[in-house]
């Protein structure tokens, strides 16, 4: 639990920018509460790594550090697309519900995909049942982008590559 708590506390400090006792105390308490609250999720089967290790110990941190900037870029690009759709005189909105299955190996991987989809403007994850997702998409383009798992650079393939390496804890990416 300590690595996750420290990571969350560091993230709190970076985002808050406050270094007084009150804010550091709130940050520490928040990090501990989140770690305790998500402990069960991290331990759900199938294991991310060997059964005797905690998932945080075998997370592919290097790949995660590459995934975050990629996700930020997707958010920026989707924001621009939504802005164009909204200011377009004919407002070419084509809302639709998209249902798809994904081969992600773990609940944490599916949570990462669902959260990433929702953080990207123009799409909202409505429901996840096992490996089946139900997503609302604002345009046909965003709906089509969700469906692809084989397409290089798709969100599903990015999350899949992020978590597929976690099964090999001694690989170069873990």
C-alpha positions in Angstrom: 0.0 0.0 0.0 2.9 2.4 0.7 4.0 2.9 -3.0 0.4 3.8 -4.1 -0.1 6.1 -1.1 3.2 7.9 -1.8 2.3 8.2 -5.5 -1.1 9.7 -4.7 0.3 12.0 -2.1 3.0 13.2 -4.6 0.3 13.8 -7.2 -1.7 15.8 -4.6 1.3 18.0 -3.8 1.9 18.6 -7.6 -1.7 19.5 -8.2 -2.4 21.6 -5.1 0.9 23.5 -4.9 0.3 24.1 -1.2 2.9 23.2 1.3 1.3 24.3 4.6 0.5 21.7 7.3 -3.3 21.8 6.7 -3.0 21.0 2.9 -0.3 18.4 3.4 -2.4 16.7 6.1 -5.5 16.7 3.9 -3.4 15.3 1.0 -1.9 12.5 3.2 -5.3 11.6 4.6 -6.8 11.6 1.1 -4.0 9.4 -0.3 -4.4 6.8 2.5 -8.2 6.8 2.1 -8.0 6.3 -1.7 -5.4 3.5 -1.3 -7.6 1.7 1.3 -10.7 2.2 -0.8 -9.2 0.9 -4.0 -7.2 -2.0 -2.4 -9.9 -4.5 -3.3 -10.0 -3.4 -7.0 -6.2 -4.0 -7.3 -6.5 -7.5 -5.9 -9.4 -8.7 -8.1 -8.6 -11.7 -10.3 -7.0 -12.3 -12.7 -3.8 -11.0 -11.1 -1.9 -8.3 -12.8 1.4 -10.0 -11.8 2.5 -13.0 -9.7 -0.1 -13.8 -7.0 2.4 -13.2 -4.2 3.0 -9.6 -5.3 0.9 -6.5 -5.0 -0.3 -5.1 -8.4 1.4 -1.8 -7.8 4.7 -3.6 -7.6 4.4 -5.0 -11.1 2.6 -2.1 -12.8 4.3 -1.2 -16.1 5.3 2.3 -14.9 7.3 3.2 -17.9 4.4 2.4 -20.2 2.1 4.3 -17.9 4.4 7.3 -18.2 4.0 7.0 -22.0 0.2 6.5 -21.8 -0.6 9.6 -19.8 0.9 12.1 -22.4 -0.8 10.1 -25.2 -4.2 10.4 -23.3 -3.7 14.1 -22.8 -3.1 14.5 -26.5 -6.3 12.5 -27.2 -8.2 14.8 -24.8 -6.8 17.9 -26.5 -7.7 16.6 -30.0 -11.2 15.5 -28.9 -11.7 18.9 -27.3 -10.9 20.6 -30.6 -13.2 18.2 -32.5 -16.1 18.9 -30.1 -15.4 22.7 -30.3 -15.6 22.5 -34.2 -18.8 20.5 -34.0 -20.4 23.0 -31.6 -19.5 26.2 -33.5 -20.2 24.7 -36.9 -23.3 26.5 -38.4 -25.1 23.1 -39.1 -23.9 21.6 -35.8 -23.1 18.1 -37.3 -23.9 16.2 -34.1 -24.6 12.5 -34.7 -25.1 11.1 -31.2 -25.2 7.3 -30.9 -24.8 4.5 -28.4 -21.9 2.2 -29.1 -21.7 -1.3 -27.6 -18.4 -3.2 -28.0 -16.4 -6.0 -26.4 -12.8 -5.6 -25.4 -10.1 -8.2 -24.7 -8.6 -6.3 -21.8 -7.1 -8.8 -19.3 -8.1 -7.3 -15.9 -10.8 -5.2 -14.2 -8.2 -2.5 -13.6 -7.5 -2.4 -17.4 -11.2 -2.1 -18.1 -11.5 0.7 -15.5 -8.6 2.5 -17.2 -10.3 2.3 -20.6 -13.7 3.4 -19.2 -12.1 6.3 -17.4 -10.0 7.3 -20.4 -13.1 7.2 -22.7 -15.1 9.4 -20.3 -12.2 11.9 -19.9 -12.1 12.3 -23.7 -14.6 15.0 -24.8 -17.4 13.7 -27.0 -17.6 10.3 -25.4 -19.0 9.0 -22.1 -18.8 5.4 -20.7 -22.4 4.6 -19.6 -22.0 0.9 -18.5 -19.4 -1.8 -18.3 -20.5 -5.4 -17.8 -17.6 -7.8 -17.8 -15.8 -7.1 -21.1 -18.8 -5.3 -22.7 -18.8 -1.5 -22.8 -21.8 0.8 -23.6 -20.6 4.3 -24.6 -22.4 7.4 -25.8 -20.5 9.1 -28.6 -21.3 12.6 -29.9 -20.2 12.0 -33.5 -19.8 9.1 -35.9 -16.0 9.7 -35.9 -15.7 9.3 -32.2 -18.0 6.2 -32.3 -15.8 4.5 -34.9 -12.6 5.3 -33.0 -14.0 3.3 -30.0 -14.6 0.1 -31.9 -11.1 -0.7 -33.0 -8.7 -2.8 -30.9 -6.4 -3.8 -33.7 -5.8 -0.3 -35.1 -2.5 1.1 -34.0 -3.0 4.1 -31.7 -6.6 3.3 -30.8 -7.5 3.7 -27.1 -8.2 0.0 -26.7 -4.9 -1.0 -28.2 -3.1 1.6 -26.0 -4.7 0.3 -22.8 -4.1 -3.3 -24.0 -0.4 -2.7 -24.5 -0.3 -1.0 -21.1 -1.6 -4.0 -19.2 -0.3 -6.9 -21.3 3.2 -6.3 -20.2 2.1 -6.5 -16.5 2.0 -10.3 -16.7 5.8 -10.4 -17.2 7.1 -8.6 -14.1 10.7 -8.9 -15.1 10.2 -7.5 -18.6 12.0 -4.3 -19.7 8.8 -2.3 -19.3 7.8 -3.3 -15.8 
